[in-house]
Amino acid sequence: MANPLLLPFLGWARKLRFPTLFKVTAALFVLSVLIPDPLPLVDEILLGLGTLLLAQWKQRGQVIDAPPEARR
């Protein structure tokens, strides 16, 4: 079940493109490693960002074909 406190943040992060999402995830991970438990729910945030990161990475390699009428 999704945590209602994390939904607005993950909704915002879902709109980010791959490089920006990767930078946000990496910065939060480094902050979490250097300072133990810097934010409440940081583990859940990292799991959510990691899931979004992997989903965007998978979609990044897909090529979307244009419909036949647009190719003319």
Residue pairs with C-beta under 8 A, 6 or more apart in sequence:
2 10
3 41
3 44
5 41
6 41
6 44
6 45
6 48
9 45
9 48
10 45
10 48
10 49
10 52
13 21
13 24
13 48
13 49
13 52
14 52
16 24
16 52
17 56
18 53
18 56
18 57
18 60
21 49
21 52
21 53
21 56
22 53
24 49
25 46
25 49
25 50
25 53
28 42
28 45
28 46
28 49
29 46
31 38
31 42
32 38
32 42
32 43
32 46
39 45
